[in-house]
């Protein structure tokens, strides 16, 4: 709905069931497709009870996060993300994700995150590419970490971090974003106009191309390392994993930093 108000060309109906107006209550809960996904999960009863109370989608989500256990809340949040991804895949890529796959994708994401969180941390191979998105008020929205080859040059790692963030946020269709990086070299090169034919320069060029194509009213800014502690903690958590991680609830390791930042 919000995208349509901004004149982005989205279909007005629900692409998962081809009927009704797509509002968030329908998409996430009342759509027959999404309702089947919940039925396949062990959250089906709680979701049904919450939805029949006649609340709007925000209230349903808030209510469920209050009543579910921490483990269930994490699954609940990843399923919401996976349904959103299913909808975007249909609209932007014309790909139909099966309902059991939507649940599986959520579960495996959670599994990977838990595995990364439990992994032993080794500070020597930390790369600075944790990504954390917060809303206007500083509240946590979504985060992701990706582990790069441990031995790559630190500036290249930082530039790849920015490129990953630009690609990922574009994929999520989140709108204007302020990217905060603690690498002065990356931010300066991103803002500069000089030609740089090194590998680092090529990555920065890719960043500029993506940014110019897809980002309006957005910015890439330098922040002091302490202020950007969240990303570092996420990068640490990803150290021993080779996969992407999208963290849809504040993982334990960054919770205290998010709270500190919001105060
Ligand atoms: Zn529908």
py3Dmol code that shows the C-alpha trace and the ligand (Angstrom):
import py3Dmol

protein = """\
ATOM      1  CA  UNK A   1       0.000   0.000   0.000  1.00  0.00           C
ATOM      2  CA  UNK A   2       2.730   2.473   0.988  1.00  0.00           C
ATOM      3  CA  UNK A   3       4.648   1.682  -2.188  1.00  0.00           C
ATOM      4  CA  UNK A   4       1.591   2.496  -4.279  1.00  0.00           C
ATOM      5  CA  UNK A   5       1.209   5.836  -2.514  1.00  0.00           C
ATOM      6  CA  UNK A   6       4.770   6.532  -3.605  1.00  0.00           C
ATOM      7  CA  UNK A   7       3.717   5.641  -7.170  1.00  0.00           C
ATOM      8  CA  UNK A   8       5.718   2.437  -7.303  1.00  0.00           C
ATOM      9  CA  UNK A   9       3.967   0.141  -9.740  1.00  0.00           C
ATOM     10  CA  UNK A  10       2.583  -2.644  -7.483  1.00  0.00           C
ATOM     11  CA  UNK A  11      -0.581  -4.644  -8.132  1.00  0.00           C
ATOM     12  CA  UNK A  12      -3.482  -3.546  -5.868  1.00  0.00           C
ATOM     13  CA  UNK A  13      -4.621  -7.111  -5.202  1.00  0.00           C
ATOM     14  CA  UNK A  14      -2.947  -9.849  -3.190  1.00  0.00           C
ATOM     15  CA  UNK A  15      -0.516 -11.668  -5.481  1.00  0.00           C
ATOM     16  CA  UNK A  16      -0.562 -14.798  -3.307  1.00  0.00           C
ATOM     17  CA  UNK A  17      -4.294 -15.514  -3.703  1.00  0.00           C
ATOM     18  CA  UNK A  18      -5.247 -13.071  -6.481  1.00  0.00           C
ATOM     19  CA  UNK A  19      -8.147 -11.717  -4.522  1.00  0.00           C
ATOM     20  CA  UNK A  20      -8.890  -8.884  -2.114  1.00  0.00           C
ATOM     21  CA  UNK A  21      -6.937  -5.728  -1.504  1.00  0.00           C
ATOM     22  CA  UNK A  22      -3.490  -6.392  -0.222  1.00  0.00           C
ATOM     23  CA  UNK A  23      -3.255  -4.850   3.216  1.00  0.00           C
ATOM     24  CA  UNK A  24      -0.844  -6.186   5.813  1.00  0.00           C
ATOM     25  CA  UNK A  25      -3.514  -7.975   7.866  1.00  0.00           C
ATOM     26  CA  UNK A  26      -4.600  -9.871   4.762  1.00  0.00           C
ATOM     27  CA  UNK A  27      -1.099 -10.556   3.471  1.00  0.00           C
ATOM     28  CA  UNK A  28       0.366 -11.855   6.719  1.00  0.00           C
ATOM     29  CA  UNK A  29      -2.630 -13.561   8.312  1.00  0.00           C
ATOM     30  CA  UNK A  30      -5.945 -13.711   6.456  1.00  0.00           C
ATOM     31  CA  UNK A  31      -4.675 -14.675   3.018  1.00  0.00           C
ATOM     32  CA  UNK A  32      -5.489 -18.387   2.455  1.00  0.00           C
ATOM     33  CA  UNK A  33      -1.864 -18.926   1.429  1.00  0.00           C
ATOM     34  CA  UNK A  34      -0.402 -17.349   4.579  1.00  0.00           C
ATOM     35  CA  UNK A  35      -3.011 -18.994   6.725  1.00  0.00           C
ATOM     36  CA  UNK A  36      -1.802 -22.372   5.376  1.00  0.00           C
ATOM     37  CA  UNK A  37       1.787 -21.469   6.239  1.00  0.00           C
ATOM     38  CA  UNK A  38       0.740 -20.773   9.850  1.00  0.00           C
ATOM     39  CA  UNK A  39      -1.217 -24.037   9.910  1.00  0.00           C
ATOM     40  CA  UNK A  40       1.964 -25.886   8.949  1.00  0.00           C
ATOM     41  CA  UNK A  41       3.822 -24.294  11.868  1.00  0.00           C
ATOM     42  CA  UNK A  42       3.306 -24.976  15.553  1.00  0.00           C
ATOM     43  CA  UNK A  43       2.100 -21.389  16.061  1.00  0.00           C
ATOM     44  CA  UNK A  44      -1.184 -21.948  14.288  1.00  0.00           C
ATOM     45  CA  UNK A  45      -3.453 -21.831  17.372  1.00  0.00           C
ATOM     46  CA  UNK A  46      -1.927 -18.694  18.852  1.00  0.00           C
ATOM     47  CA  UNK A  47      -2.075 -16.921  15.499  1.00  0.00           C
ATOM     48  CA  UNK A  48      -5.739 -17.898  14.961  1.00  0.00           C
ATOM     49  CA  UNK A  49      -6.762 -16.631  18.386  1.00  0.00           C
ATOM     50  CA  UNK A  50      -4.942 -13.319  17.866  1.00  0.00           C
ATOM     51  CA  UNK A  51      -6.378 -12.772  14.383  1.00  0.00           C
ATOM     52  CA  UNK A  52      -9.999 -13.389  15.437  1.00  0.00           C
ATOM     53  CA  UNK A  53      -9.801 -10.540  17.965  1.00  0.00           C
ATOM     54  CA  UNK A  54     -10.462  -8.031  15.169  1.00  0.00           C
ATOM     55  CA  UNK A  55      -7.197  -6.160  15.644  1.00  0.00           C
ATOM     56  CA  UNK A  56      -5.097  -4.532  12.936  1.00  0.00           C
ATOM     57  CA  UNK A  57      -1.897  -6.264  11.817  1.00  0.00           C
ATOM     58  CA  UNK A  58       0.428  -4.242  14.071  1.00  0.00           C
ATOM     59  CA  UNK A  59      -1.703  -5.060  17.099  1.00  0.00           C
ATOM     60  CA  UNK A  60      -1.825  -8.760  16.144  1.00  0.00           C
ATOM     61  CA  UNK A  61       1.970  -8.862  15.824  1.00  0.00           C
ATOM     62  CA  UNK A  62       2.498  -6.939  19.066  1.00  0.00           C
ATOM     63  CA  UNK A  63       0.038  -9.164  20.928  1.00  0.00           C
ATOM     64  CA  UNK A  64       1.705 -12.360  19.696  1.00  0.00           C
ATOM     65  CA  UNK A  65       5.181 -11.139  20.608  1.00  0.00           C
ATOM     66  CA  UNK A  66       3.848 -10.598  24.134  1.00  0.00           C
ATOM     67  CA  UNK A  67       2.316 -14.043  24.558  1.00  0.00           C
ATOM     68  CA  UNK A  68       4.782 -16.267  22.693  1.00  0.00           C
ATOM     69  CA  UNK A  69       7.955 -17.626  24.268  1.00  0.00           C
ATOM     70  CA  UNK A  70      11.296 -16.210  23.093  1.00  0.00           C
ATOM     71  CA  UNK A  71      11.836 -19.194  20.830  1.00  0.00           C
ATOM     72  CA  UNK A  72       8.344 -18.995  19.360  1.00  0.00           C
ATOM     73  CA  UNK A  73       8.647 -15.221  18.874  1.00  0.00           C
ATOM     74  CA  UNK A  74      11.810 -15.716  16.869  1.00  0.00           C
ATOM     75  CA  UNK A  75      10.074 -18.249  14.629  1.00  0.00           C
ATOM     76  CA  UNK A  76       7.032 -15.996  14.348  1.00  0.00           C
ATOM     77  CA  UNK A  77       9.193 -13.072  13.197  1.00  0.00           C
ATOM     78  CA  UNK A  78      11.099 -15.154  10.651  1.00  0.00           C
ATOM     79  CA  UNK A  79       7.841 -16.540   9.204  1.00  0.00           C
ATOM     80  CA  UNK A  80       6.553 -12.970   8.749  1.00  0.00           C
ATOM     81  CA  UNK A  81       9.789 -12.155   6.953  1.00  0.00           C
ATOM     82  CA  UNK A  82       9.473 -15.275   4.801  1.00  0.00           C
ATOM     83  CA  UNK A  83       5.883 -14.434   3.790  1.00  0.00           C
ATOM     84  CA  UNK A  84       7.034 -10.928   2.854  1.00  0.00           C
ATOM     85  CA  UNK A  85       9.828 -12.480   0.799  1.00  0.00           C
ATOM     86  CA  UNK A  86       7.312 -14.836  -0.864  1.00  0.00           C
ATOM     87  CA  UNK A  87       5.182 -11.856  -1.859  1.00  0.00           C
ATOM     88  CA  UNK A  88       8.188  -9.931  -3.224  1.00  0.00           C
ATOM     89  CA  UNK A  89       9.445 -12.948  -5.138  1.00  0.00           C
ATOM     90  CA  UNK A  90       6.070 -13.175  -6.856  1.00  0.00           C
ATOM     91  CA  UNK A  91       5.848  -9.465  -7.664  1.00  0.00           C
ATOM     92  CA  UNK A  92       9.437  -8.737  -8.662  1.00  0.00           C
ATOM     93  CA  UNK A  93      10.705 -12.108  -9.958  1.00  0.00           C
ATOM     94  CA  UNK A  94       7.470 -13.881 -10.933  1.00  0.00           C
ATOM     95  CA  UNK A  95       8.584 -16.795  -8.749  1.00  0.00           C
ATOM     96  CA  UNK A  96       6.020 -18.719  -6.690  1.00  0.00           C
ATOM     97  CA  UNK A  97       7.375 -20.049  -3.395  1.00  0.00           C
ATOM     98  CA  UNK A  98       5.492 -23.118  -2.122  1.00  0.00           C
ATOM     99  CA  UNK A  99       3.854 -22.733   1.281  1.00  0.00           C
ATOM    100  CA  UNK A 100       5.961 -25.440   2.942  1.00  0.00           C
ATOM    101  CA  UNK A 101       9.067 -23.777   1.501  1.00  0.00           C
ATOM    102  CA  UNK A 102       8.037 -20.488   3.105  1.00  0.00           C
ATOM    103  CA  UNK A 103       8.010 -22.208   6.484  1.00  0.00           C
ATOM    104  CA  UNK A 104      11.220 -24.105   5.771  1.00  0.00           C
ATOM    105  CA  UNK A 105      13.041 -20.935   4.757  1.00  0.00           C
ATOM    106  CA  UNK A 106      12.028 -19.318   8.046  1.00  0.00           C
ATOM    107  CA  UNK A 107      13.098 -22.340  10.112  1.00  0.00           C
ATOM    108  CA  UNK A 108      16.459 -22.747   8.423  1.00  0.00           C
ATOM    109  CA  UNK A 109      17.209 -19.056   8.795  1.00  0.00           C
ATOM    110  CA  UNK A 110      16.575 -19.382  12.493  1.00  0.00           C
ATOM    111  CA  UNK A 111      18.661 -22.524  12.696  1.00  0.00           C
ATOM    112  CA  UNK A 112      21.597 -20.858  10.952  1.00  0.00           C
ATOM    113  CA  UNK A 113      21.381 -17.864  13.220  1.00  0.00           C
ATOM    114  CA  UNK A 114      21.349 -20.010  16.328  1.00  0.00           C
ATOM    115  CA  UNK A 115      24.312 -21.983  15.026  1.00  0.00           C
ATOM    116  CA  UNK A 116      26.251 -18.780  14.356  1.00  0.00           C
ATOM    117  CA  UNK A 117      25.368 -17.430  17.763  1.00  0.00           C
ATOM    118  CA  UNK A 118      26.564 -20.564  19.453  1.00  0.00           C
ATOM    119  CA  UNK A 119      29.769 -20.730  17.476  1.00  0.00           C
ATOM    120  CA  UNK A 120      32.941 -19.909  19.291  1.00  0.00           C
ATOM    121  CA  UNK A 121      34.066 -16.401  18.450  1.00  0.00           C
ATOM    122  CA  UNK A 122      37.540 -15.669  17.227  1.00  0.00           C
ATOM    123  CA  UNK A 123      38.417 -11.987  17.115  1.00  0.00           C
ATOM    124  CA  UNK A 124      41.324 -12.442  14.722  1.00  0.00           C
ATOM    125  CA  UNK A 125      39.114 -13.126  11.737  1.00  0.00           C
ATOM    126  CA  UNK A 126      36.408 -10.543  12.293  1.00  0.00           C
ATOM    127  CA  UNK A 127      35.314  -8.697   9.178  1.00  0.00           C
ATOM    128  CA  UNK A 128      33.405  -5.505   9.520  1.00  0.00           C
ATOM    129  CA  UNK A 129      30.271  -6.214   7.609  1.00  0.00           C
ATOM    130  CA  UNK A 130      27.456  -6.670  10.065  1.00  0.00           C
ATOM    131  CA  UNK A 131      24.393  -4.848   8.857  1.00  0.00           C
ATOM    132  CA  UNK A 132      21.705  -3.552  11.124  1.00  0.00           C
ATOM    133  CA  UNK A 133      18.666  -1.575  10.052  1.00  0.00           C
ATOM    134  CA  UNK A 134      16.798   0.598  12.495  1.00  0.00           C
ATOM    135  CA  UNK A 135      13.709   2.738  12.039  1.00  0.00           C
ATOM    136  CA  UNK A 136      13.511   6.524  12.508  1.00  0.00           C
ATOM    137  CA  UNK A 137      13.303   6.183  16.255  1.00  0.00           C
ATOM    138  CA  UNK A 138      16.276   3.887  16.525  1.00  0.00           C
ATOM    139  CA  UNK A 139      14.230   0.748  17.132  1.00  0.00           C
ATOM    140  CA  UNK A 140      15.654  -2.432  15.719  1.00  0.00           C
ATOM    141  CA  UNK A 141      14.050  -3.620  12.483  1.00  0.00           C
ATOM    142  CA  UNK A 142      16.252  -6.244  10.913  1.00  0.00           C
ATOM    143  CA  UNK A 143      19.875  -7.216  10.813  1.00  0.00           C
ATOM    144  CA  UNK A 144      22.086  -9.473   8.799  1.00  0.00           C
ATOM    145  CA  UNK A 145      25.646 -10.603   8.837  1.00  0.00           C
ATOM    146  CA  UNK A 146      27.740 -12.151   6.153  1.00  0.00           C
ATOM    147  CA  UNK A 147      31.090 -13.747   6.626  1.00  0.00           C
ATOM    148  CA  UNK A 148      33.763 -12.813   4.131  1.00  0.00           C
ATOM    149  CA  UNK A 149      36.990 -14.642   3.453  1.00  0.00           C
ATOM    150  CA  UNK A 150      38.900 -13.968   6.645  1.00  0.00           C
ATOM    151  CA  UNK A 151      42.156 -13.064   4.938  1.00  0.00           C
ATOM    152  CA  UNK A 152      40.893 -10.405   2.539  1.00  0.00           C
ATOM    153  CA  UNK A 153      42.261  -6.879   2.839  1.00  0.00           C
ATOM    154  CA  UNK A 154      40.440  -4.957   5.540  1.00  0.00           C
ATOM    155  CA  UNK A 155      39.400  -2.080   3.249  1.00  0.00           C
ATOM    156  CA  UNK A 156      38.138  -4.488   0.613  1.00  0.00           C
ATOM    157  CA  UNK A 157      36.160  -6.236   3.340  1.00  0.00           C
ATOM    158  CA  UNK A 158      34.638  -2.931   4.376  1.00  0.00           C
ATOM    159  CA  UNK A 159      33.791  -1.980   0.800  1.00  0.00           C
ATOM    160  CA  UNK A 160      32.191  -5.397   0.240  1.00  0.00           C
ATOM    161  CA  UNK A 161      30.209  -4.807   3.431  1.00  0.00           C
ATOM    162  CA  UNK A 162      28.724  -1.649   1.950  1.00  0.00           C
ATOM    163  CA  UNK A 163      27.999  -3.404  -1.355  1.00  0.00           C
ATOM    164  CA  UNK A 164      26.241  -6.257   0.465  1.00  0.00           C
ATOM    165  CA  UNK A 165      24.159  -3.788   2.476  1.00  0.00           C
ATOM    166  CA  UNK A 166      23.159  -1.874  -0.667  1.00  0.00           C
ATOM    167  CA  UNK A 167      22.132  -5.082  -2.453  1.00  0.00           C
ATOM    168  CA  UNK A 168      20.266  -6.441   0.539  1.00  0.00           C
ATOM    169  CA  UNK A 169      18.331  -3.304   1.430  1.00  0.00           C
ATOM    170  CA  UNK A 170      17.349  -2.886  -2.206  1.00  0.00           C
ATOM    171  CA  UNK A 171      16.024  -6.454  -2.170  1.00  0.00           C
ATOM    172  CA  UNK A 172      13.942  -5.649   0.921  1.00  0.00           C
ATOM    173  CA  UNK A 173      12.394  -2.568  -0.740  1.00  0.00           C
ATOM    174  CA  UNK A 174      12.743  -0.546   2.419  1.00  0.00           C
ATOM    175  CA  UNK A 175      12.865   2.994   1.031  1.00  0.00           C
ATOM    176  CA  UNK A 176      15.195   5.830   2.073  1.00  0.00           C
ATOM    177  CA  UNK A 177      18.034   4.597   4.246  1.00  0.00           C
ATOM    178  CA  UNK A 178      20.976   6.128   6.034  1.00  0.00           C
ATOM    179  CA  UNK A 179      23.912   3.794   5.747  1.00  0.00           C
ATOM    180  CA  UNK A 180      26.352   4.225   8.581  1.00  0.00           C
ATOM    181  CA  UNK A 181      29.882   2.918   8.229  1.00  0.00           C
ATOM    182  CA  UNK A 182      32.862   3.186  10.499  1.00  0.00           C
ATOM    183  CA  UNK A 183      35.305   3.021   7.604  1.00  0.00           C
ATOM    184  CA  UNK A 184      36.414   6.528   6.692  1.00  0.00           C
ATOM    185  CA  UNK A 185      38.265   5.231   3.650  1.00  0.00           C
ATOM    186  CA  UNK A 186      35.138   3.599   2.198  1.00  0.00           C
ATOM    187  CA  UNK A 187      32.888   6.607   2.899  1.00  0.00           C
ATOM    188  CA  UNK A 188      35.444   9.075   1.480  1.00  0.00           C
ATOM    189  CA  UNK A 189      36.005   7.009  -1.660  1.00  0.00           C
ATOM    190  CA  UNK A 190      32.247   6.582  -2.088  1.00  0.00           C
ATOM    191  CA  UNK A 191      31.808  10.356  -2.014  1.00  0.00           C
ATOM    192  CA  UNK A 192      34.824  11.144  -4.199  1.00  0.00           C
ATOM    193  CA  UNK A 193      34.847  11.450  -7.972  1.00  0.00           C
ATOM    194  CA  UNK A 194      38.325  10.181  -8.777  1.00  0.00           C
ATOM    195  CA  UNK A 195      38.968   7.060 -10.815  1.00  0.00           C
ATOM    196  CA  UNK A 196      40.452   4.121  -8.943  1.00  0.00           C
ATOM    197  CA  UNK A 197      41.312   1.016 -10.954  1.00  0.00           C
ATOM    198  CA  UNK A 198      42.188  -1.208  -7.973  1.00  0.00           C
ATOM    199  CA  UNK A 199      39.911  -4.014  -6.747  1.00  0.00           C
ATOM    200  CA  UNK A 200      38.818  -1.707  -3.939  1.00  0.00           C
ATOM    201  CA  UNK A 201      37.939   0.991  -6.491  1.00  0.00           C
ATOM    202  CA  UNK A 202      35.909  -1.477  -8.558  1.00  0.00           C
ATOM    203  CA  UNK A 203      33.810  -2.474  -5.532  1.00  0.00           C
ATOM    204  CA  UNK A 204      33.232   1.182  -4.633  1.00  0.00           C
ATOM    205  CA  UNK A 205      32.151   1.767  -8.230  1.00  0.00           C
ATOM    206  CA  UNK A 206      29.598  -1.061  -7.957  1.00  0.00           C
ATOM    207  CA  UNK A 207      28.336   0.551  -4.756  1.00  0.00           C
ATOM    208  CA  UNK A 208      27.935   3.923  -6.511  1.00  0.00           C
ATOM    209  CA  UNK A 209      26.069   2.354  -9.436  1.00  0.00           C
ATOM    210  CA  UNK A 210      23.605   0.553  -7.149  1.00  0.00           C
ATOM    211  CA  UNK A 211      23.164   3.617  -4.991  1.00  0.00           C
ATOM    212  CA  UNK A 212      22.511   5.938  -7.941  1.00  0.00           C
ATOM    213  CA  UNK A 213      20.008   3.522  -9.472  1.00  0.00           C
ATOM    214  CA  UNK A 214      17.953   2.506  -6.492  1.00  0.00           C
ATOM    215  CA  UNK A 215      18.373   4.935  -3.637  1.00  0.00           C
ATOM    216  CA  UNK A 216      16.569   8.233  -3.352  1.00  0.00           C
ATOM    217  CA  UNK A 217      16.922  10.499  -0.319  1.00  0.00           C
ATOM    218  CA  UNK A 218      19.467   8.080   1.137  1.00  0.00           C
ATOM    219  CA  UNK A 219      22.996   8.615   2.366  1.00  0.00           C
ATOM    220  CA  UNK A 220      26.240   6.852   3.187  1.00  0.00           C
ATOM    221  CA  UNK A 221      27.869   8.351   6.249  1.00  0.00           C
ATOM    222  CA  UNK A 222      30.860   7.854   8.455  1.00  0.00           C
ATOM    223  CA  UNK A 223      30.259   7.140  12.135  1.00  0.00           C
ATOM    224  CA  UNK A 224      32.740   6.599  14.922  1.00  0.00           C
ATOM    225  CA  UNK A 225      33.442   2.955  15.634  1.00  0.00           C
ATOM    226  CA  UNK A 226      31.882   3.030  19.117  1.00  0.00           C
ATOM    227  CA  UNK A 227      28.654   4.476  17.747  1.00  0.00           C
ATOM    228  CA  UNK A 228      28.511   1.663  15.226  1.00  0.00           C
ATOM    229  CA  UNK A 229      29.075  -1.092  17.775  1.00  0.00           C
ATOM    230  CA  UNK A 230      26.042  -3.040  16.618  1.00  0.00           C
ATOM    231  CA  UNK A 231      27.536  -3.873  13.256  1.00  0.00           C
ATOM    232  CA  UNK A 232      30.742  -5.023  14.881  1.00  0.00           C
ATOM    233  CA  UNK A 233      28.976  -7.354  17.243  1.00  0.00           C
ATOM    234  CA  UNK A 234      27.052  -8.837  14.335  1.00  0.00           C
ATOM    235  CA  UNK A 235      30.238  -9.253  12.350  1.00  0.00           C
ATOM    236  CA  UNK A 236      31.752 -11.102  15.280  1.00  0.00           C
ATOM    237  CA  UNK A 237      28.746 -13.405  15.496  1.00  0.00           C
ATOM    238  CA  UNK A 238      29.170 -14.334  11.846  1.00  0.00           C
ATOM    239  CA  UNK A 239      32.843 -15.074  12.119  1.00  0.00           C
ATOM    240  CA  UNK A 240      32.642 -18.817  11.893  1.00  0.00           C
ATOM    241  CA  UNK A 241      29.816 -19.115   9.428  1.00  0.00           C
ATOM    242  CA  UNK A 242      29.990 -19.034   5.644  1.00  0.00           C
ATOM    243  CA  UNK A 243      26.346 -18.172   5.027  1.00  0.00           C
ATOM    244  CA  UNK A 244      24.269 -15.043   5.017  1.00  0.00           C
ATOM    245  CA  UNK A 245      22.252 -14.374   8.093  1.00  0.00           C
ATOM    246  CA  UNK A 246      19.217 -12.247   8.365  1.00  0.00           C
ATOM    247  CA  UNK A 247      18.417 -11.583  11.961  1.00  0.00           C
ATOM    248  CA  UNK A 248      14.848 -10.529  12.388  1.00  0.00           C
ATOM    249  CA  UNK A 249      14.825 -10.241  16.152  1.00  0.00           C
ATOM    250  CA  UNK A 250      17.602  -8.490  18.013  1.00  0.00           C
ATOM    251  CA  UNK A 251      20.118 -11.249  18.642  1.00  0.00           C
ATOM    252  CA  UNK A 252      21.352 -11.448  22.179  1.00  0.00           C
ATOM    253  CA  UNK A 253      24.826 -10.184  21.384  1.00  0.00           C
ATOM    254  CA  UNK A 254      23.597  -6.821  20.098  1.00  0.00           C
ATOM    255  CA  UNK A 255      20.643  -6.235  22.368  1.00  0.00           C
ATOM    256  CA  UNK A 256      22.569  -4.178  24.918  1.00  0.00           C
ATOM    257  CA  UNK A 257      24.094  -2.010  22.215  1.00  0.00           C
ATOM    258  CA  UNK A 258      20.716  -1.296  20.632  1.00  0.00           C
ATOM    259  CA  UNK A 259      19.345  -0.333  24.007  1.00  0.00           C
ATOM    260  CA  UNK A 260      22.362   1.896  24.729  1.00  0.00           C
ATOM    261  CA  UNK A 261      22.032   3.562  21.334  1.00  0.00           C
ATOM    262  CA  UNK A 262      18.341   4.268  21.862  1.00  0.00           C
ATOM    263  CA  UNK A 263      18.806   5.976  25.246  1.00  0.00           C
TER     264      UNK A 263
END
"""
ligand_1 = """\
1
ZN
Zn -4.163 -13.203 -0.440
"""
view = py3Dmol.view(width=600, height=400)
view.addModel(protein, "pdb")
view.setStyle({"model": 0}, {"cartoon": {"style": "trace"}})
view.addModel(ligand_1, "xyz")
view.setStyle({"model": 1}, {"stick": {}})
view.zoomTo()
view.show()
